[in-house]
Amino acid sequence: MSLNLDRIRKSLGFKFALWYSAIFILSSLSLFVLLYFFLSLSLRNKENELIQYELKECVTQYEKGGLDALIEEVELEKHASGKNPFLVRLEGPQHNTLFVNLPDQWINFDLNQLKKKAAAKKKQWEQLTTQGHDDILEVVSHSFADGSLLQVGKSLSDSNEVLAHFRVIFASILIPMIIIGFIGGMFLAVHTLRPIRRLIEITRSIIETNKMGVRIPATRRRDELEELGILFNTMLEKIEILISGMKMALDNVAHDLRTPMTRLRGTAEMALHGEQNVDALRETLLDCLEESERVLVMLNTIMDISEAETGTMKLNWEKFDIVPLVNEMAELYAYVAEEKKISIRTLTLSRASENPHLGPKEFPI
């Protein structure tokens, strides 16, 4: 069992599935982070717009009717919305608090952290946090010409709840997403690596059965794996041609060397059993050496022909006078032809043209 698991872990399909799952999960996480960032930015901008709008209303009322108009505006906002979502604080020129509207749910905020920002004719933002940093209060300030300071703020708890809900949703789909990514990776690995698996099966079949006629079936994928299958089939064809050429070469060697080797052995046996002088024995040895040289030449020639037929030998094409070669071959096979009562004659081209009707056992040149 452990060997199978170890084999699965080391398989290319399992690694491919892991890589696909990792890429899929990282892509999903990147997308989540991107969406989370844009959602957080959108909610933050929305909160800032609401705070700025409330600040604008409060500034307008204060400039029109002073503190009473500001308090009336805050009370109307309470009754209209049924809740009090904004902090409104007015600070006098002497840095004394003239008015504070703080919702009950924000009593954990320390308003002493709000300090006057000397920012004439411009707005400044700051944040207040609770002791446990569980909530954040976003505050914007506006300075008046008389030196007073108006501060309007709003808690980011609503935005944080939306973001927290978004995180919970993503966490709830993370595990199914991992499972889907791994299953998808396995499916793609099985589908993509199927030609390689077929290549492995065919190679194993060739090794086990020694049958070179097996080929990878052609498909319409037209990709790198299809090209690999075509090259593998071409390689098998070349190997089969080489093996066939080797068998043919061995058959030719066995057939063509039988006669000269028999003649060589016969000459040696006659010398051993006969009562000959030294000169006759020397002549016999010379005949044996000549026959052995012919055997070597024939063997090398057969091997060269086999290599040329199988394509392993690089041939340089050039003009060659074939008449001496044919004469040599006729002389080489003269003894065999004589035993089988075959007449071998070599004719020149001029004589062959004069005598076109030759016998079946005559070979004109």
Summary of the structure (lengths in Angstrom):
residues: 365
radius of gyration: 51.1
end to end distance: 74.8
largest distance: 154.2
contacts: 917
relative contact order: 0.07
helix: 66%
strand: 8%
